[in-house]
């Protein structure tokens, strides 16, 4: 059974994480208070049901489009989840499944990419045209905005910022090859050396319970803890230098849980980035802690929907309420 009801025109953003789902509406530049729920990881169908129900519960108003950010590799053209580790959406044509259920345009992208899009939108409504975002959490992700739009590469899977190589040892054979692992992240990758997991390892090696504990101690002035955070910052600085050398962006933003260290992380990162950035490149690049905060994913997903809608999708005037079966 399908019923329809008219509701005012808005965009809906959905941020799907391994532990929680956040859903909010965006009208102009105003984002509603997100509704949070634990992610239903039972199956793909169960998770899609949860998303549909949550979107439909956003109340009355015309739904122009829905944007969804997921922690997965996305085939942008098809709207299919190509690879997904933390949520049960592997090989699921998520865009079409949601479009069929909701009856409105739906756009699906990587969660770090939509977070970068949110970071590129300033509070005054202006848009940073060229931005690179690093998200330093359990792993390292990121997004790239070029000419105001998300950059996805030829397959839609870009950018895997955490997998850039910032250190590599030559193989023992001395044949010019490099030591590597069959699994990812590679030993010399940014994710291997500058993620939250790497911070945990550094912290424990110096007697702290975890990376979070080390960050808190560093904020209180503990010198060994400050050193732990600085080591991670210097490693991150190599990734920042690579991004500046390749993209020469207006802004490089550092987000994710580890960014809570603030200047304790940023200052050593800037020191190293300056050492490895080619002179004359990045002279107008601002490197800063991300401003969009914990709502970056849901805001960015809604912004994605609005941006892509303007490029050719026609809005519908109603959102369908469906029941399965």
C-alpha positions as CSV (number, residue, x, y, z in Angstrom):
1,X,0.0,0.0,0.0
2,X,1.3,3.4,-0.9
3,X,0.0,6.7,0.4
4,X,1.2,10.2,-0.5
5,X,0.9,13.5,1.3
6,X,2.1,16.9,0.5
7,X,4.6,18.5,2.7
8,X,7.1,22.7,2.3
9,X,10.2,22.0,0.0
10,X,13.3,20.9,1.9
11,X,16.4,18.7,1.5
12,X,17.1,15.8,3.7
13,X,20.5,14.7,4.8
14,X,21.4,11.2,6.1
15,X,24.7,10.4,7.6
16,X,25.1,6.6,8.1
17,X,27.9,5.4,10.4
18,X,29.0,2.1,11.8
19,X,27.3,3.0,15.1
20,X,24.7,5.6,14.5
21,X,22.5,7.1,11.8
22,X,21.9,10.9,11.8
23,X,19.0,12.4,9.8
24,X,18.1,16.1,9.5
25,X,16.4,18.5,7.1
26,X,18.1,21.6,5.5
27,X,16.0,24.6,4.5
28,X,18.1,27.3,3.0
29,X,21.2,27.4,5.3
30,X,19.2,26.2,8.4
31,X,19.8,22.6,9.5
32,X,17.2,21.0,11.8
33,X,18.4,19.2,15.0
34,X,19.5,15.8,13.7
35,X,17.7,12.7,14.8
36,X,20.1,10.0,16.0
37,X,19.5,6.3,16.1
38,X,21.8,3.3,16.6
39,X,22.6,1.8,13.2
40,X,20.7,-1.4,12.4
41,X,23.4,-3.7,11.3
42,X,21.3,-6.8,11.1
43,X,21.1,-6.9,7.3
44,X,20.9,-4.6,4.2
45,X,17.1,-4.7,4.2
46,X,16.9,-3.9,7.9
47,X,19.2,-0.9,7.4
48,X,17.3,0.4,4.4
49,X,14.0,0.0,6.3
50,X,15.5,2.1,9.1
51,X,16.6,4.8,6.6
52,X,13.3,5.0,4.9
53,X,11.4,5.2,8.2
54,X,13.7,7.9,9.5
55,X,13.4,10.0,6.3
56,X,9.7,9.7,6.3
57,X,9.5,10.8,9.9
58,X,11.0,14.2,9.1
59,X,7.5,15.7,9.1
60,X,5.4,17.7,6.7
61,X,7.0,19.6,3.8
62,X,7.9,19.1,0.2
63,X,10.9,16.8,-0.1
64,X,13.0,18.1,-3.0
65,X,15.7,15.4,-2.6
66,X,17.6,13.2,-0.2
67,X,21.4,12.9,0.2
68,X,23.0,10.0,1.9
69,X,26.6,9.7,3.1
70,X,27.9,6.2,3.9
71,X,31.4,5.0,5.0
72,X,31.9,3.0,1.9
73,X,33.4,3.0,-1.6
74,X,30.6,4.2,-3.9
75,X,30.0,3.8,-7.7
76,X,28.7,7.3,-8.1
77,X,27.2,6.9,-11.6
78,X,25.2,3.8,-10.5
79,X,24.6,4.8,-6.9
80,X,25.8,1.4,-5.8
81,X,27.9,0.6,-2.7
82,X,31.0,-1.2,-4.2
83,X,32.8,-1.9,-0.9
84,X,31.6,-1.6,2.7
85,X,33.2,-2.9,5.8
86,X,31.3,-1.5,8.8
87,X,27.8,-1.5,7.4
88,X,25.9,-4.3,5.6
89,X,25.5,-2.6,2.2
90,X,28.2,-4.4,0.1
91,X,27.1,-4.5,-3.6
92,X,23.7,-2.9,-2.8
93,X,22.2,-0.4,-5.3
94,X,21.3,1.9,-2.5
95,X,20.3,4.9,-4.6
96,X,17.7,3.0,-6.6
97,X,16.4,1.1,-3.5
98,X,15.8,4.4,-1.7
99,X,14.4,6.1,-4.8
100,X,11.9,3.3,-5.3
101,X,10.8,3.4,-1.6
102,X,10.6,7.2,-1.2
103,X,9.6,8.4,-4.7
104,X,12.0,11.4,-4.7
105,X,15.6,11.9,-6.1
106,X,18.2,10.3,-3.9
107,X,22.0,10.8,-4.1
108,X,24.5,8.5,-2.4
109,X,28.2,9.4,-1.7
110,X,31.1,8.6,0.6
111,X,30.7,10.1,4.1
112,X,34.1,11.9,4.0
113,X,33.3,13.5,0.6
114,X,30.0,14.9,1.9
115,X,31.8,16.1,5.0
116,X,34.2,18.0,2.8
117,X,31.3,19.5,0.9
118,X,29.9,20.8,4.2
119,X,33.3,22.2,5.2
120,X,33.5,24.1,1.8
121,X,30.2,25.9,2.6
122,X,30.9,28.9,4.8
123,X,28.4,30.2,7.3
124,X,27.8,33.4,5.2
125,X,26.6,31.2,2.3
126,X,29.8,31.5,0.2
127,X,31.5,28.4,-1.1
128,X,35.3,27.6,-0.9
129,X,36.0,26.5,-4.5
130,X,39.0,24.2,-3.8
131,X,39.4,22.3,-0.5
132,X,41.0,19.2,0.7
133,X,39.7,17.6,3.9
134,X,41.5,15.0,6.1
135,X,39.3,13.1,8.6
136,X,41.6,11.7,11.3
137,X,39.6,9.2,13.3
138,X,40.0,5.4,13.8
139,X,41.4,5.5,10.3
140,X,42.1,8.3,7.9
141,X,39.6,9.4,5.3
142,X,39.0,12.6,3.4
143,X,37.3,14.4,0.6
144,X,38.2,16.8,-2.1
145,X,36.2,19.8,-3.5
146,X,37.3,21.2,-6.9
147,X,35.5,24.2,-8.4
148,X,32.9,23.9,-5.7
149,X,32.0,20.3,-6.4
150,X,33.0,16.9,-4.9
151,X,35.8,15.2,-6.8
152,X,35.3,11.5,-7.2
153,X,37.7,10.3,-9.9
154,X,36.8,8.2,-12.9
155,X,35.2,5.3,-11.0
156,X,33.6,7.4,-8.3
157,X,35.9,5.9,-5.6
158,X,38.2,8.9,-5.1
159,X,39.8,10.1,-2.9
160,X,41.3,7.5,-0.6
161,X,43.5,10.0,1.1
162,X,44.4,7.7,4.0
163,X,46.2,5.4,1.5
164,X,48.7,7.8,0.2
165,X,52.2,6.6,1.0
166,X,54.2,8.9,3.2
167,X,57.0,6.5,4.1
168,X,58.3,3.3,2.5
169,X,61.3,1.0,3.1
170,X,63.1,-0.6,0.2
171,X,62.8,-4.4,0.2
172,X,65.6,-6.5,1.7
173,X,66.6,-7.7,-1.8
174,X,67.9,-4.3,-2.8
175,X,66.3,-4.5,-6.2
176,X,64.6,-1.1,-6.1
177,X,61.3,-2.5,-5.0
178,X,59.6,-1.5,-1.8
179,X,58.4,-3.6,1.2
180,X,54.7,-3.9,1.2
181,X,51.8,-5.9,2.7
182,X,49.1,-7.8,1.0
183,X,46.5,-6.1,3.2
184,X,45.6,-2.4,3.6
185,X,46.4,0.0,5.0
186,X,50.0,-0.4,3.8
187,X,52.7,0.0,6.4
188,X,53.9,3.3,5.0
189,X,50.5,4.8,4.4
190,X,49.0,7.9,6.1
191,X,46.4,5.8,7.7
192,X,48.9,3.3,9.1
193,X,51.0,6.1,10.6
194,X,48.7,9.0,11.4
195,X,45.3,7.5,12.3
196,X,43.6,7.2,15.7
197,X,44.9,3.6,15.8
198,X,48.4,4.9,15.3
199,X,47.9,7.5,18.1
200,X,46.8,4.7,20.4
201,X,50.0,2.7,19.7
202,X,52.1,5.8,20.3
203,X,50.3,6.6,23.5
204,X,50.5,3.1,24.9
205,X,54.3,3.0,24.1
206,X,54.6,5.9,26.4
207,X,52.5,4.7,29.2
208,X,49.1,6.2,28.4
209,X,46.0,4.1,28.3
210,X,44.9,5.3,24.8
211,X,45.2,8.1,22.3
212,X,42.3,9.9,23.8
213,X,44.0,9.8,27.2
214,X,47.2,11.2,25.7
215,X,45.3,14.1,24.0
216,X,43.6,15.0,27.3
217,X,46.9,14.9,29.1
218,X,48.5,17.0,26.4
219,X,45.8,19.6,26.9
220,X,46.8,19.7,30.5
221,X,50.4,20.3,29.7
222,X,51.9,16.8,30.1
223,X,55.1,16.9,28.1
224,X,55.2,13.2,27.1
225,X,51.6,13.5,26.0
226,X,52.4,16.6,24.0
227,X,55.2,14.7,22.3
228,X,52.8,11.8,21.4
229,X,50.4,14.2,19.7
230,X,53.3,16.1,18.0
231,X,54.6,12.9,16.4
232,X,51.2,12.2,14.9
233,X,51.1,15.8,13.7
234,X,54.4,15.6,12.0
235,X,53.3,12.5,10.2
236,X,50.1,14.2,9.2
237,X,52.2,17.1,7.9
238,X,53.6,14.8,5.2
239,X,50.1,14.1,3.9
240,X,49.3,17.8,4.0
241,X,52.4,18.6,2.0
242,X,51.4,16.1,-0.6
243,X,47.9,17.6,-0.9
244,X,49.3,21.1,-1.2
245,X,51.9,20.0,-3.8
246,X,49.2,18.3,-5.9
247,X,46.1,20.5,-5.5
248,X,47.3,24.0,-4.3
249,X,43.9,24.4,-2.6
250,X,42.4,27.4,-0.8
251,X,41.8,25.4,2.4
252,X,43.0,22.2,3.9
253,X,40.7,21.2,6.8
254,X,41.5,18.6,9.5
255,X,38.5,16.9,11.0
256,X,37.7,13.7,12.8
257,X,38.0,12.8,16.4
258,X,41.8,13.3,16.6
259,X,41.3,16.9,15.5
260,X,40.1,17.6,19.1
261,X,43.8,18.0,19.9
262,X,43.6,21.3,18.1
263,X,46.8,23.3,17.8
264,X,48.8,20.6,19.6
265,X,48.2,18.5,16.4
266,X,48.1,21.4,13.9
267,X,51.3,23.2,14.8
268,X,53.7,20.3,14.2
269,X,51.7,19.3,11.1
270,X,52.2,22.8,9.7
271,X,56.0,22.7,10.5
272,X,56.5,19.5,8.6
273,X,54.1,20.5,5.8
274,X,56.1,23.7,5.2
275,X,59.4,21.7,5.0
276,X,58.1,19.4,2.3
277,X,56.0,21.8,0.2
278,X,57.6,23.0,-2.9
279,X,58.5,26.7,-2.6
280,X,56.0,28.9,-4.4
281,X,53.2,26.3,-4.0
282,X,50.5,26.7,-1.4
283,X,51.3,30.3,-0.7
284,X,47.5,31.0,-0.4
285,X,46.5,27.7,1.3
286,X,45.0,28.0,4.8
287,X,45.5,24.9,6.9
288,X,43.0,24.7,9.8
289,X,40.9,22.5,12.0
290,X,37.6,21.7,10.5
291,X,34.7,24.0,11.5
292,X,31.7,22.0,10.5
293,X,31.8,19.8,13.6
294,X,29.8,16.6,14.3
295,X,27.0,17.7,12.0
296,X,29.3,17.8,8.9
297,X,28.1,14.5,7.5
298,X,24.4,15.1,7.7
299,X,24.7,18.7,6.5
300,X,27.0,17.7,3.7
301,X,24.6,15.0,2.6
302,X,21.8,17.5,2.4
303,X,24.0,20.0,0.5
304,X,25.0,17.2,-1.9
305,X,21.3,16.6,-2.7
306,X,20.7,20.2,-3.4
307,X,23.8,20.6,-5.5
308,X,23.1,17.6,-7.7
309,X,19.4,18.4,-7.9
310,X,20.3,21.8,-9.5
311,X,22.4,19.9,-12.1
312,X,19.4,18.2,-13.7
313,X,17.1,16.3,-11.4
314,X,13.5,17.5,-11.2
315,X,12.0,17.7,-7.7
316,X,8.9,15.9,-6.8
317,X,6.1,17.5,-4.8
318,X,5.4,14.6,-2.4
319,X,7.2,11.9,-0.6
320,X,5.7,8.5,-0.6
321,X,5.0,6.6,2.6
322,X,5.4,2.9,1.9
323,X,5.0,-0.3,3.8
324,X,6.9,-3.3,2.8
325,X,5.2,-6.4,1.6
